[in-house]
C-alpha cells in the first residue's frame, strides 16, 4: 500500500496549536506567481474547521477574503465556531502571519436532510473527459502542475495576438494530479482553478487577483464519494468588468451530471 501523502494533503496539512488554533506551512508545489494559489489557501482554511473537534455537519458555504499577500513559510490559523443551531453551525476563521491577518473566512456547516430537490441549470453538452486531449506543456505557476486539465473551450489566451475576446467563458475537465478522490477541501480548491476572466476578454498581461471568493457546496459526502477521483467539469465566466474589478462565477459538475458546487468571486485587475 502507498502510504505517501498526496501533494494536496501535504499542502493543506495542519497541526494543532492550542485551543481553536492550528499551524501549517505553504507548499512550493502549490505556488502561484505571488504567494500560494488562492484555492489551496481556501482549502486550508476550510480544513481548520473540518479538523476542529467542535465541528458539526458538513460544509455548506465558505467565504474567503484575501486580505494581504501570504508569504512563503509558516502560518497560524484560528478557527472558532461562533454559533451552533439545530440546522447550521457558523464559523469564523483567520490565517495569520507575523500577527497580521493574511486571509479571513466564514464558513457554514450543517446536516443535510432528504428533501425535494431540483437543479435548474443544465449540465453542459460536452464530450467525455476521455475524449478530450490532456493539456500539456503550459509554462505557468507551480500549482498548474498539480492538476490535470482537458480543455473544451476558452483556454488560456495568446497574449501575443492583439484584440479583445468575444466572451469570458472557459469549459474544461479537471482533477488532481496525481488523481485523488475528491472531498470538500479539494472541491473548494478546484472552484478557484480558473484564471482571471479579464485575460479571456482582453488577452494581454495585467495584474489581477481574487479579493473575495464564496463557494456553495451542493454535494454531500456521499455524492463526493461517488465521484471519487474522476474528472469534474468546470465552467467559468464573468458578467461585468469595470472600475478595476470584475466578478467571476464557476460551476463544478460531477461526470454524471450532478452539480457539486458553485462559486462567485470578486477580482481586482489593474489594466
N, C-alpha and C positions, 0 to 999 in steps of 0.2 A: 504494500500500500504506500502511496506517495504521501508523506507526512509534511512536505514543504508547504508553507503558507502561500496562497495565491498572492500575486503582487498587490491586488486591490485590498485584500485583508490586511496585508502588512502596512499599506498606506493609511488605512483608517484605524489601525490598531491603537488602543488606549489602555493606559494603566491607571488604576485607582490612586488618587492623590488626596485622600481625606474625604470628609463628608461633602457630597454633591460635586466633587471635583475629580478630574482626570488629567493626565498628561499624555502628550503624543509628540510626534516629530514629523515634519514634512518629508516627503519621499521624492527623490530626484526622478523616479520613473513616471511621476505624475506632474512634472513641472510644466508650467505654461511659459509664455515669453517673459512675464514678470511674476514671480512667485508661483505657487501651486495652481493647478487647474481648479476653477471655481466649483466644478461638480464634485471633486473629491473633498473639498472643504465642506460643502453641503452635506455630503455623506458622513463625514467625520462628526459634524455637529449632531446629526440625527443619531449616529451611533452612541453618542454620550447619553442621550435619553433612553435609547434602546437597552443599554447595558445597566442603567440605573436600577437598583433594587426596588424602587418605588413605582416603576413603570406598570401601567395597567392598560392592556389592549395593544392594538397595532396602530402604526402611523396612518392618519387620515390627511393631514396637511402639514406642510413645512414652509416657512418663510425665512429666507436668509438675507441679511443686509450686510453687504461687503463694505465695512466702514473705512478700512485702510489697507494698504499693501501688507500682505502676510510675508514676512521674511523667512528664508530658509532656516530650519532649525527647530528647536523645541517650542512647544506652546502648552498652555493650560486651558482647560475647558471647565466652566462651572455650569452645571445643568440642574435646574430646580423645578419640581412640579409645583406650580403656583396655585392650582385648584383642581380637585378631582370631583367630578359629578357622577351621576349614575351612568350617563352615556358617554361622556368625554372627559379627557384629562389634558390639562393645559400646561405647557412647559415654557420656561424662559431659559435660554442657553447663550452663553458668551464665550468667545475664544479670545484669549489674552496673550499678548507677548510684551515683555518689558512693562507689565502692569497697565498696558493700554489695550483697549478693545480693538481687535482687528476685524472681527465679524461677530454679529449677534443674530440670534434666531428665535423664533417662536415656533412651537410645534403643537399639534393636537393629535392625541391618541384616542382610540375608542374601541369598543367592541361592536362589530357589525352584526346586524340582525337579518334574518331571512325575510325580505320584503319584496314587493313588486319592484321590477327594475326595467329600464329601457335605455338604450343608447341611441340618441337622436342623430349624431353624426355617423357617417358611413365609413366602413373600412375601405381604404383606397383600393382601386383596381390596379394591382401591381403584379409583376412576375414574382414567383417564389424566390427566396434568398439563394437557393442552389442554382437558379438560372441566371443570376446576376454576377458578373465578374467582380472578384475582390479587388478593392483599390490597393495599389502598391506604389512605392516609390515617392510618396509625398514627403517632402522635406519640411517638417514643421516642428512645433513644440513636442517635448518628450511624451506627453500624455497621449498624443495621437497614436503612438506605437503600442499603447496598452489596449487598443480597440481594433476590431476588425470592421471595416466599412465596405458595403456594397451599394454604390450609389445608383439610384434610378434616374433622378433628375436634380438639377440645382447643385452641382458640385462646386468646389472652391473655384472662384473665377480666376482668369488670367489677367493679372494687373498690367501686363504689357500691351493689352488691347484696349484702346480708348473707347469711350461711350458708356451709356448707362444701361443697366439691365431693365427688362420689362416687368419683372416681378421678383419677389424676395423668397420664393418658396424653395425648400430643399426636401427631398424624399429619399430615404435610404434605409437599408437594413444594417443593423449593428449588433455587436455583442462584445463582451470582454475578450481579450486576447492575452493568455490562453483562455479558452472557454471556461466559464464559471456559472453555476446555477444562479439565476437572478434572485435577489432579495430586495428588501426595501431600501437598503443603503445603496446598492448598485443601481437600482432604478432611479433614486434621487440623483446620482451622478450622471446617468445617461440622459436625464432631462436637460442637462446643460452641455451636451455634446456639440451643439450646433454653433458654428462661427457666427459672429455678429452679422445681422441681416444687411447692414449698411454695405458690407463688402459685396453682397449679391446685387444690390441695386446700383451701387456705384463702385465698379471694380478698380479701386485704387487704394493705396495704403493710407489709413488714418488711425490714430489712437482710438481704441474702443474697448469698453469693459462693462461688465454687469454691475449694476448698482444694487439691485434687489431682485430676488428670484423666489417665486412662490410655486410650489408643487402640490397638486392634489392627487392623492393615491386612490384610484378607483378599484384596484385589485386587493384582495386579501391574500394571506399567506398560501391558501390552497391554490388560488389562481397562479401565483408565482411559482409554486412547486410544480404545477402542471407545465408551465413554460420551460422550466429547468434551464439548460444552457443554450437553448435555441436562439436564433436571431430575433430581435424585436424590430418592428418597423417604426421609424421616426419621421414625422412631418413637422417642419418648422416654417414660420412665415412672420412677417411684420404687418401691422396695419397703418402705422403712421411714423414718419420721420420729420423732425423739425426742432429748431432751437437747441440743438446739441444732444437731443435724446430721441430714442425710439423704443417702441415696445417690441416684444418678441414672444410668440406663443409656440408651443410644441405639443404634439400628441404622440404618445408612445403606445404601440399596439403589440399584442402577442401575435404569433404567427397563425393562430386560429381565429383571429378577428376580434379578440377581447381587448377592450380599451383598458390599458393598465394604469395610465397616468396622463394628466395634462399639466402643463406648466406655463407660467407667464412671468416675464421679466422686463425690467426697465434697463436699457442700455445707454450708457454715455458714449457719445462719439465727438471727436474734435473737429473733423472736417477741415 
